[in-house]
């Protein structure tokens, strides 16, 4: 009998149609769709491990996952073809390859890049629907950029996490950079870090936008970050604007 | 009583959810949605005239339309707000303004720009689903560009129209330019012309792709164009890749 071989997958998805990454009883998650795909191809149940559990509505340009496969090892390109033939078009396996059994999609991840997209204009174009947060009121980008700088570095991000302490051993994370750019009506906020707590990116973007709308003072955001405390009026930016861009190992 | 005033609308839509522009009994067309919106706001039936009737699945970045409104004239920005509040998010009124009663969205149109999008790669990303024609086999762009040049100019396009003679008085049209560009896997074909016959852009793209795949000779495409005759094996590119980009007056 052949040894189990570990396959690494790069997966893109339009999250608007799914209940997030992590498996649920109703079966309409990215993980469920992938596991069903492997199950139908191999005839045996498979467990797919993702680099991160994206929430319902959150998208991915390149989520990473691994799966252990026994049985006859197919060439990677055949896996891509066979899985995409079974998956809904809103989930695509972009590429895959066999890796060492030491590789673990979540535990081996060293860097993650998330992008948050904001559409800043009176009308949200139809092609941006469910792919950006529509904010009709004008945003002060200078204020937003200044506030974002405070998040760079190693911090206890407990003040910007949901369900803190529940799933994570530590709430200390390092953000290497936050890059904010505007091109016409589209504002992108790119987060480059060693890992992110549950809802951390959306809670930070929520605070940045409150600052940019003049509804919150940067000092209060900084105070919350430094306190490591849960604040009273936290606000998470909606899932539809969030994209997992890349996982680095 | 106030005179009827003519309102010009610029409308964008993701065509994948609708049965095209033109009104149908089931009511799920762009025209139907707009007319219902006006009807609900004004309390009287309205007839919306579009610059062109896009097919089911065809998109628009800036379709143009007009409507005659009696009753109290709302400011244009209020129409945008009121209509978008009623329309599905896949149809958006981008802007509108009052125009002279001599203006007619279809009859006054002088130039139209259509874009056809092709995704040339092994896997169609989820965000391109229903927004591009996915062609996994490699395309010879040089051949495609050379074949496209033959369509520029004033021709009888009967050989590249469906239902010819039915809706049109003449099958003579002028194409000012066909511009083909590739950026990574995405190929765009932009058509700039004084007007287009029914399915003309999709039939031309179908022929260009057949040439680029080595399945048709450029000479045969040219012969069909020059003959003005319906060919036996015509092939229209799918609707999902087609975008009405702009109408000029």
Interface residues (C-beta under 8 A of the other chain):
Chain A: X12 X13 X14 X59 X61 X80 X84 X89 X90 X91 X92 X93 X94 X122 X123 X124 X125 X126 X127 X129 X131
Chain B: X12 X13 X14 X59 X61 X80 X84 X89 X90 X91 X92 X93 X94 X95 X122 X123 X124 X125 X126 X127 X129 X130 X131
